[in-house]
Amino acid sequence: MTIIWNDDETQAIIINNGSGTIQAGYAGCNAPDICSPNLVGRPKSDPMGGIKCYGIDAYGKGDDHSLS
């Protein structure tokens, strides 16, 4: 779906920040282009200062990280 505004082609981006996943894509498409889990991994040894991981990268770090 293309919207003409001020002689420029503009396309709306839809972002759905749900409780379990974040989804993003262009308006008018049947499915989102990006779908990623809303997940943050914090190191168990140093939860405030350690290296954090986000989204799909946090899934494999459950042994070393607290996931929320």
Salt bridges, closest charged atoms under 4 A:
none
